[in-house]
Amino acid sequence: MKGFAGFPEGKVRNVAVPEPFFTDLLPLIDHVGELKVTLYGLWQLNLREGPYRFLRRDDFAADADFMRGLAASARQAEEILDDALERAEARGTFLAVQVEDAQVEQRLYFMNTPKGREAVGKLTRGEWLPVGLSQAATFTPLRGNVFTLYEQNIGPLTPMLVEELRDALATYPAPWIEDAIRIAVKNNVRRLKYILAVLERMRLEGRYDRTDQQTAEDYVKRYEGYRPYLATREPGDADDNAGGE
């Protein structure tokens, strides 16, 4: 184990860490890679300037000392970095935006603070553009909203549920899942199995995106009362007709 010589004498730069990190976030983090990525992100964002601050994956990967702290093997460190960023994004610590244009495809990571949320909103509405990015690029907010929406409306996320939601996000667009969660709430069936059944019905019906004239509420109404039998029952439930279809 490599030792630490201690903090140096004299004036050193201090990094501002919001108190909720210690009171609310730190007790939830159960993965050392996620913890390192979160702390590194707080430090690096403190060093940035400008109205809105963000990091790219390459900002983490370019720091050789940080990457060696993740793993001795460069390949393993890259894998741990990707996993840790995904965990921090899934937890809602980082807000990720996918950027795509003819030249580049990358993710921007914002801290989930009022300023970070404002930045993501302005970026996706076309009201703000980071220096160096093309106006022709598309900006798509990623998974954080799905995980947050699930916790706020369905229940706490366990590691197994996180994995299942990740699988769903690999299969269905995030707006579908957001609508499926709203449908589950509307029909008072707060179960992931039900959400997955709604998504499968969307797929079979050929749903892609709502029309411009169709609001989220209009779309949710299409599924009012939808209660597929197996998706509304848990093991041990009484064998009755409460499950609907």
C-alpha positions as YAML, in Angstrom:
chain: A
units: angstrom
residues:
- id: 1
  name: MET
  ca: [0.00, 0.00, 0.00]
- id: 2
  name: LYS
  ca: [1.41, 3.36, -1.02]
- id: 3
  name: GLY
  ca: [1.54, 5.87, 1.83]
- id: 4
  name: PHE
  ca: [0.44, 9.51, 1.98]
- id: 5
  name: ALA
  ca: [2.97, 12.11, 3.13]
- id: 6
  name: GLY
  ca: [0.31, 14.40, 4.56]
- id: 7
  name: PHE
  ca: [-1.03, 17.78, 3.52]
- id: 8
  name: PRO
  ca: [1.68, 20.39, 2.88]
- id: 9
  name: GLU
  ca: [2.30, 23.50, 4.94]
- id: 10
  name: GLY
  ca: [1.24, 26.90, 3.73]
- id: 11
  name: LYS
  ca: [-1.75, 28.04, 1.78]
- id: 12
  name: VAL
  ca: [-3.48, 25.39, -0.34]
- id: 13
  name: ARG
  ca: [-6.53, 25.58, -2.55]
- id: 14
  name: ASN
  ca: [-9.76, 24.46, -0.85]
- id: 15
  name: VAL
  ca: [-12.52, 22.69, -2.75]
- id: 16
  name: ALA
  ca: [-16.14, 23.53, -1.96]
- id: 17
  name: VAL
  ca: [-18.20, 20.39, -1.29]
- id: 18
  name: PRO
  ca: [-21.94, 20.89, -0.69]
- id: 19
  name: GLU
  ca: [-23.07, 19.64, 2.72]
- id: 20
  name: PRO
  ca: [-25.75, 17.34, 1.18]
- id: 21
  name: PHE
  ca: [-22.87, 15.31, -0.24]
- id: 22
  name: PHE
  ca: [-22.05, 14.17, 3.30]
- id: 23
  name: THR
  ca: [-25.58, 14.03, 4.69]
- id: 24
  name: ASP
  ca: [-27.57, 12.64, 1.75]
- id: 25
  name: LEU
  ca: [-25.31, 11.30, -1.01]
- id: 26
  name: LEU
  ca: [-22.32, 9.71, 0.74]
- id: 27
  name: PRO
  ca: [-24.47, 7.22, 2.75]
- id: 28
  name: LEU
  ca: [-25.95, 5.97, -0.55]
- id: 29
  name: ILE
  ca: [-22.71, 5.37, -2.44]
- id: 30
  name: ASP
  ca: [-21.69, 1.71, -2.13]
- id: 31
  name: HIS
  ca: [-19.07, 1.50, -4.86]
- id: 32
  name: VAL
  ca: [-15.53, 2.87, -4.50]
- id: 33
  name: GLY
  ca: [-15.25, 3.75, -8.21]
- id: 34
  name: GLU
  ca: [-18.44, 5.79, -8.04]
- id: 35
  name: LEU
  ca: [-17.15, 7.58, -4.95]
- id: 36
  name: LYS
  ca: [-13.85, 8.45, -6.64]
- id: 37
  name: VAL
  ca: [-15.57, 9.70, -9.80]
- id: 38
  name: THR
  ca: [-17.97, 11.82, -7.76]
- id: 39
  name: LEU
  ca: [-15.23, 13.45, -5.69]
- id: 40
  name: TYR
  ca: [-13.04, 13.98, -8.74]
- id: 41
  name: GLY
  ca: [-15.96, 15.60, -10.54]
- id: 42
  name: LEU
  ca: [-16.59, 17.98, -7.63]
- id: 43
  name: TRP
  ca: [-12.93, 18.99, -7.65]
- id: 44
  name: GLN
  ca: [-12.63, 19.48, -11.40]
- id: 45
  name: LEU
  ca: [-15.88, 21.42, -11.70]
- id: 46
  name: ASN
  ca: [-14.62, 23.78, -9.00]
- id: 47
  name: LEU
  ca: [-11.65, 24.56, -11.25]
- id: 48
  name: ARG
  ca: [-13.77, 25.33, -14.31]
- id: 49
  name: GLU
  ca: [-14.92, 28.79, -15.30]
- id: 50
  name: GLY
  ca: [-17.96, 30.03, -17.15]
- id: 51
  name: PRO
  ca: [-21.67, 30.28, -16.43]
- id: 52
  name: TYR
  ca: [-22.21, 26.53, -16.81]
- id: 53
  name: ARG
  ca: [-19.62, 23.89, -15.96]
- id: 54
  name: PHE
  ca: [-19.38, 20.34, -17.23]
- id: 55
  name: LEU
  ca: [-16.92, 17.51, -17.77]
- id: 56
  name: ARG
  ca: [-16.40, 15.04, -20.56]
- id: 57
  name: ARG
  ca: [-15.35, 11.43, -20.13]
- id: 58
  name: ASP
  ca: [-11.95, 12.35, -21.55]
- id: 59
  name: ASP
  ca: [-11.46, 14.84, -18.71]
- id: 60
  name: PHE
  ca: [-11.45, 11.92, -16.30]
- id: 61
  name: ALA
  ca: [-9.48, 9.55, -18.54]
- id: 62
  name: ALA
  ca: [-6.75, 12.09, -19.31]
- id: 63
  name: ASP
  ca: [-5.65, 12.27, -15.66]
- id: 64
  name: ALA
  ca: [-3.08, 9.48, -15.43]
- id: 65
  name: ASP
  ca: [-2.82, 9.65, -11.62]
- id: 66
  name: PHE
  ca: [-6.58, 9.41, -11.22]
- id: 67
  name: MET
  ca: [-6.81, 6.47, -13.63]
- id: 68
  name: ARG
  ca: [-4.00, 4.61, -11.83]
- id: 69
  name: GLY
  ca: [-6.03, 5.05, -8.67]
- id: 70
  name: LEU
  ca: [-8.89, 3.14, -10.29]
- id: 71
  name: ALA
  ca: [-6.77, 0.15, -11.38]
- id: 72
  name: ALA
  ca: [-3.18, -0.77, -12.21]
- id: 73
  name: SER
  ca: [-4.22, -2.05, -15.63]
- id: 74
  name: ALA
  ca: [-5.06, 0.73, -18.11]
- id: 75
  name: ARG
  ca: [-7.78, -1.38, -19.71]
- id: 76
  name: GLN
  ca: [-9.35, -2.24, -16.36]
- id: 77
  name: ALA
  ca: [-9.20, 1.41, -15.30]
- id: 78
  name: GLU
  ca: [-11.14, 2.40, -18.43]
- id: 79
  name: GLU
  ca: [-13.79, -0.21, -17.66]
- id: 80
  name: ILE
  ca: [-14.06, 0.94, -14.04]
- id: 81
  name: LEU
  ca: [-14.34, 4.57, -15.17]
- id: 82
  name: ASP
  ca: [-17.23, 3.78, -17.52]
- id: 83
  name: ASP
  ca: [-19.00, 1.74, -14.85]
- id: 84
  name: ALA
  ca: [-18.47, 4.44, -12.20]
- id: 85
  name: LEU
  ca: [-19.76, 7.21, -14.48]
- id: 86
  name: GLU
  ca: [-22.84, 5.14, -15.25]
- id: 87
  name: ARG
  ca: [-23.45, 4.53, -11.55]
- id: 88
  name: ALA
  ca: [-23.10, 8.24, -10.72]
- id: 89
  name: GLU
  ca: [-25.42, 9.09, -13.59]
- id: 90
  name: ALA
  ca: [-27.95, 6.45, -12.55]
- id: 91
  name: ARG
  ca: [-27.92, 7.70, -8.97]
- id: 92
  name: GLY
  ca: [-28.61, 11.23, -10.17]
- id: 93
  name: THR
  ca: [-25.29, 12.75, -9.05]
- id: 94
  name: PHE
  ca: [-24.38, 13.63, -12.63]
- id: 95
  name: LEU
  ca: [-26.75, 14.77, -15.35]
- id: 96
  name: ALA
  ca: [-25.54, 13.44, -18.71]
- id: 97
  name: VAL
  ca: [-26.31, 14.88, -22.13]
- id: 98
  name: GLN
  ca: [-25.50, 12.96, -25.31]
- id: 99
  name: VAL
  ca: [-24.01, 15.17, -28.04]
- id: 100
  name: GLU
  ca: [-24.10, 14.01, -31.65]
- id: 101
  name: ASP
  ca: [-23.12, 15.67, -34.89]
- id: 102
  name: ALA
  ca: [-21.20, 14.75, -38.03]
- id: 103
  name: GLN
  ca: [-17.81, 15.14, -36.33]
- id: 104
  name: VAL
  ca: [-18.26, 13.97, -32.76]
- id: 105
  name: GLU
  ca: [-20.33, 11.82, -30.42]
- id: 106
  name: GLN
  ca: [-19.74, 12.38, -26.71]
- id: 107
  name: ARG
  ca: [-21.36, 12.90, -23.34]
- id: 108
  name: LEU
  ca: [-21.30, 16.00, -21.21]
- id: 109
  name: TYR
  ca: [-21.58, 15.51, -17.44]
- id: 110
  name: PHE
  ca: [-23.13, 18.23, -15.27]
- id: 111
  name: MET
  ca: [-23.41, 18.09, -11.50]
- id: 112
  name: ASN
  ca: [-27.04, 17.70, -10.42]
- id: 113
  name: THR
  ca: [-27.29, 21.14, -8.83]
- id: 114
  name: PRO
  ca: [-29.76, 23.94, -9.62]
- id: 115
  name: LYS
  ca: [-27.15, 25.45, -11.97]
- id: 116
  name: GLY
  ca: [-26.47, 22.09, -13.60]
- id: 117
  name: ARG
  ca: [-30.17, 21.45, -14.16]
- id: 118
  name: GLU
  ca: [-30.54, 24.93, -15.62]
- id: 119
  name: ALA
  ca: [-27.63, 24.25, -17.97]
- id: 120
  name: VAL
  ca: [-29.11, 20.97, -19.22]
- id: 121
  name: GLY
  ca: [-32.46, 22.65, -19.81]
- id: 122
  name: LYS
  ca: [-30.96, 25.55, -21.75]
- id: 123
  name: LEU
  ca: [-28.69, 23.25, -23.74]
- id: 124
  name: THR
  ca: [-31.49, 20.95, -24.85]
- id: 125
  name: ARG
  ca: [-33.79, 23.90, -25.66]
- id: 126
  name: GLY
  ca: [-31.12, 25.54, -27.79]
- id: 127
  name: GLU
  ca: [-30.74, 28.54, -25.47]
- id: 128
  name: TRP
  ca: [-27.06, 27.90, -24.70]
- id: 129
  name: LEU
  ca: [-24.22, 26.28, -26.61]
- id: 130
  name: PRO
  ca: [-20.84, 25.33, -25.06]
- id: 131
  name: VAL
  ca: [-17.80, 26.74, -26.81]
- id: 132
  name: GLY
  ca: [-16.45, 24.36, -29.44]
- id: 133
  name: LEU
  ca: [-19.72, 22.55, -30.16]
- id: 134
  name: SER
  ca: [-21.61, 22.92, -33.41]
- id: 135
  name: GLN
  ca: [-25.07, 24.46, -33.60]
- id: 136
  name: ALA
  ca: [-25.97, 21.55, -35.87]
- id: 137
  name: ALA
  ca: [-25.37, 19.05, -33.05]
- id: 138
  name: THR
  ca: [-28.24, 17.34, -31.26]
- id: 139
  name: PHE
  ca: [-28.33, 17.30, -27.45]
- id: 140
  name: THR
  ca: [-30.24, 14.53, -25.70]
- id: 141
  name: PRO
  ca: [-30.59, 14.28, -21.89]
- id: 142
  name: LEU
  ca: [-29.87, 10.74, -20.76]
- id: 143
  name: ARG
  ca: [-30.85, 8.28, -18.07]
- id: 144
  name: GLY
  ca: [-30.82, 10.32, -14.93]
- id: 145
  name: ASN
  ca: [-34.38, 11.49, -15.45]
- id: 146
  name: VAL
  ca: [-35.66, 7.90, -15.74]
- id: 147
  name: PHE
  ca: [-34.04, 6.79, -12.48]
- id: 148
  name: THR
  ca: [-35.16, 9.91, -10.66]
- id: 149
  name: LEU
  ca: [-38.70, 9.59, -12.00]
- id: 150
  name: TYR
  ca: [-38.81, 5.94, -10.89]
- id: 151
  name: GLU
  ca: [-37.65, 6.71, -7.34]
- id: 152
  name: GLN
  ca: [-40.00, 9.65, -6.99]
- id: 153
  name: ASN
  ca: [-43.08, 7.78, -8.22]
- id: 154
  name: ILE
  ca: [-42.54, 4.01, -7.89]
- id: 155
  name: GLY
  ca: [-40.13, 3.34, -5.02]
- id: 156
  name: PRO
  ca: [-36.50, 3.05, -3.90]
- id: 157
  name: LEU
  ca: [-33.96, 1.68, -6.37]
- id: 158
  name: THR
  ca: [-32.14, -1.50, -5.36]
- id: 159
  name: PRO
  ca: [-29.07, -2.69, -7.33]
- id: 160
  name: MET
  ca: [-31.24, -5.31, -9.06]
- id: 161
  name: LEU
  ca: [-33.81, -2.70, -10.11]
- id: 162
  name: VAL
  ca: [-31.04, -0.44, -11.40]
- id: 163
  name: GLU
  ca: [-29.78, -3.28, -13.60]
- id: 164
  name: GLU
  ca: [-33.29, -3.96, -14.92]
- id: 165
  name: LEU
  ca: [-33.80, -0.28, -15.71]
- id: 166
  name: ARG
  ca: [-30.43, -0.20, -17.47]
- id: 167
  name: ASP
  ca: [-31.56, -3.15, -19.59]
- id: 168
  name: ALA
  ca: [-34.80, -1.34, -20.39]
- id: 169
  name: LEU
  ca: [-32.87, 1.79, -21.40]
- id: 170
  name: ALA
  ca: [-30.78, -0.33, -23.76]
- id: 171
  name: THR
  ca: [-34.01, -1.58, -25.39]
- id: 172
  name: TYR
  ca: [-36.41, 1.38, -25.30]
- id: 173
  name: PRO
  ca: [-35.93, 5.14, -25.70]
- id: 174
  name: ALA
  ca: [-35.94, 7.07, -22.41]
- id: 175
  name: PRO
  ca: [-39.17, 9.00, -23.30]
- id: 176
  name: TRP
  ca: [-41.01, 5.67, -23.63]
- id: 177
  name: ILE
  ca: [-39.92, 4.63, -20.15]
- id: 178
  name: GLU
  ca: [-40.85, 8.01, -18.70]
- id: 179
  name: ASP
  ca: [-44.33, 7.65, -20.20]
- id: 180
  name: ALA
  ca: [-44.61, 4.06, -18.94]
- id: 181
  name: ILE
  ca: [-43.81, 5.23, -15.40]
- id: 182
  name: ARG
  ca: [-46.50, 7.90, -15.67]
- id: 183
  name: ILE
  ca: [-48.96, 5.26, -16.89]
- id: 184
  name: ALA
  ca: [-48.09, 3.03, -13.92]
- id: 185
  name: VAL
  ca: [-48.79, 5.92, -11.55]
- id: 186
  name: LYS
  ca: [-52.02, 6.83, -13.34]
- id: 187
  name: ASN
  ca: [-53.28, 3.25, -13.05]
- id: 188
  name: ASN
  ca: [-51.90, 2.84, -9.50]
- id: 189
  name: VAL
  ca: [-49.78, -0.18, -10.40]
- id: 190
  name: ARG
  ca: [-46.37, 0.81, -9.07]
- id: 191
  name: ARG
  ca: [-44.34, -2.21, -10.19]
- id: 192
  name: LEU
  ca: [-41.45, -2.52, -12.63]
- id: 193
  name: LYS
  ca: [-43.03, -5.62, -14.14]
- id: 194
  name: TYR
  ca: [-46.05, -3.52, -15.10]
- id: 195
  name: ILE
  ca: [-43.86, -0.78, -16.59]
- id: 196
  name: LEU
  ca: [-42.10, -3.39, -18.73]
- id: 197
  name: ALA
  ca: [-45.47, -4.75, -19.88]
- id: 198
  name: VAL
  ca: [-46.52, -1.25, -20.95]
- id: 199
  name: LEU
  ca: [-43.25, -0.83, -22.86]
- id: 200
  name: GLU
  ca: [-43.80, -4.12, -24.67]
- id: 201
  name: ARG
  ca: [-47.29, -3.00, -25.68]
- id: 202
  name: MET
  ca: [-45.79, 0.29, -26.96]
- id: 203
  name: ARG
  ca: [-43.32, -1.71, -29.03]
- id: 204
  name: LEU
  ca: [-46.01, -3.98, -30.48]
- id: 205
  name: GLU
  ca: [-48.18, -0.99, -31.34]
- id: 206
  name: GLY
  ca: [-45.28, 0.63, -33.17]
- id: 207
  name: ARG
  ca: [-45.00, 3.63, -30.89]
- id: 208
  name: TYR
  ca: [-42.06, 5.83, -31.69]
- id: 209
  name: ASP
  ca: [-42.65, 9.40, -30.49]
- id: 210
  name: ARG
  ca: [-45.74, 11.36, -29.64]
- id: 211
  name: THR
  ca: [-46.98, 13.69, -32.36]
- id: 212
  name: ASP
  ca: [-46.38, 17.38, -31.86]
- id: 213
  name: GLN
  ca: [-50.05, 17.82, -31.03]
- id: 214
  name: GLN
  ca: [-50.08, 15.05, -28.47]
- id: 215
  name: THR
  ca: [-49.10, 15.90, -24.90]
- id: 216
  name: ALA
  ca: [-47.71, 13.45, -22.36]
- id: 217
  name: GLU
  ca: [-51.08, 13.51, -20.59]
- id: 218
  name: ASP
  ca: [-52.91, 12.67, -23.84]
- id: 219
  name: TYR
  ca: [-50.64, 9.70, -24.40]
- id: 220
  name: VAL
  ca: [-51.01, 8.41, -20.84]
- id: 221
  name: LYS
  ca: [-54.81, 8.49, -21.22]
- id: 222
  name: ARG
  ca: [-54.55, 5.88, -23.98]
- id: 223
  name: TYR
  ca: [-53.45, 3.40, -21.32]
- id: 224
  name: GLU
  ca: [-55.98, 4.34, -18.67]
- id: 225
  name: GLY
  ca: [-57.15, 1.16, -16.96]
- id: 226
  name: TYR
  ca: [-54.56, -1.02, -18.71]
- id: 227
  name: ARG
  ca: [-53.89, -3.91, -16.29]
- id: 228
  name: PRO
  ca: [-52.16, -6.94, -17.86]
- id: 229
  name: TYR
  ca: [-52.81, -9.80, -15.44]
- id: 230
  name: LEU
  ca: [-49.30, -11.15, -14.83]
- id: 231
  name: ALA
  ca: [-47.74, -7.68, -14.60]
- id: 232
  name: THR
  ca: [-50.05, -6.54, -11.80]
- id: 233
  name: ARG
  ca: [-49.54, -9.55, -9.51]
- id: 234
  name: GLU
  ca: [-46.67, -10.54, -7.26]
- id: 235
  name: PRO
  ca: [-45.83, -14.13, -6.23]
- id: 236
  name: GLY
  ca: [-48.26, -15.13, -3.49]
- id: 237
  name: ASP
  ca: [-51.08, -12.80, -4.55]
- id: 238
  name: ALA
  ca: [-54.56, -14.32, -4.42]
- id: 239
  name: ASP
  ca: [-55.66, -15.89, -7.70]
- id: 240
  name: ASP
  ca: [-58.48, -13.53, -8.57]
- id: 241
  name: ASN
  ca: [-59.46, -11.16, -11.36]
- id: 242
  name: ALA
  ca: [-57.92, -8.07, -9.78]
- id: 243
  name: GLY
  ca: [-55.13, -8.11, -12.33]
- id: 244
  name: GLY
  ca: [-57.36, -7.23, -15.27]
- id: 245
  name: GLU
  ca: [-56.24, -8.42, -18.69]
...
